[in-house]
Amino acid sequence: MENMDEQLPEMNAGSDPIVYPPKYEKRDQTTNIWIKSVISLGLYLFLGYYIFHSFQMLLLITSVVLFHELGHFFAMKFFRYKDLGIFFIPLLGAYVSGSKRDVSQKESAIILLAGPLPGIILGIILYLLYQNDPTLAIGDISFGDVALLLVFLNLINLFPVYPLDGGQLLNRVFLDEEGWIGKIFVFISIALLAWLSWRLYSYHHQPIYFVFLLFPLMMVLRMFGDNKLKSVEKKIETEGIDMDKSYEDLPAEDYWKIRNILIEQHPAFSDVPPAPPYEYDVKEEKIMTTIQSLLHRHLVQDVSMAGKIFILLIWAAAIASPWLLNMNMYFFRQFGL
């Protein structure tokens, strides 16, 4: 007797089985990723020089930012993230991009702390060396100033404000990032970043500080994008398509069905003709990336209460370290700290 539960090929009106072409497979992105990284670095340096008018200072800041991001990069590489790349955002900083389906809280904590902690430690070492010998310098910049820059930029990243490293750490390990508490935290972060931009402008009276509004603006745009994807995800679920799998395990049939739903529901793909005919579009790579983002990601909650306390102590020690060492963190005086 035949097994009637076995999945049969989908039939069209003429009862002929539909043969779905393979799902879109992206080409090796390593070269493209690093080309984009180099281009972003070039723009970062070009606009940075316009602001600082000192190539030496610009290189120093870029080196500090790169040192920070390399910490994230190597930690993500150690935990086998794919499609890794470092991208610079002119006037704002940089970030490391990578993908992994099963995300561990423990791994995330290590990755997030691997950026700021080495910079703070190096800054403290340089500061202590400078205290012992004030003549030490890199070019015309003293070890003391280099130390303050290292500590300051990395300390800022540890603040519990999303999307800074400290904010991501709080949301990933201590809050429910997919729940309403995590969303409220993101809204609070948006408000704080907007306030920071205004506070800096009020103190310095320089419009350049409004560039910090780009952070909350990008976060708001991302939230709108996520909401659009939520409606797409609900439609996919009503079609009975299993999204709890990796892209590699996604059947070709499901790919083309999800693709049609995406074209129907998402305005970014409204100009793409639905299948059939089963033909790739010029936007196929973007469609594939969006489908990948829709597939369920697993967050492994593997940090115990003792682990959370340990992470919290490390974070608090890093935050407090410059004040414990009596470093002159004059920047924070304008905020009453």
Summary of the structure (lengths in Angstrom):
residues: 337
radius of gyration: 24.1
end to end distance: 77.5
largest distance: 88.7
contacts: 916
relative contact order: 0.11
helix: 62%
strand: 8%
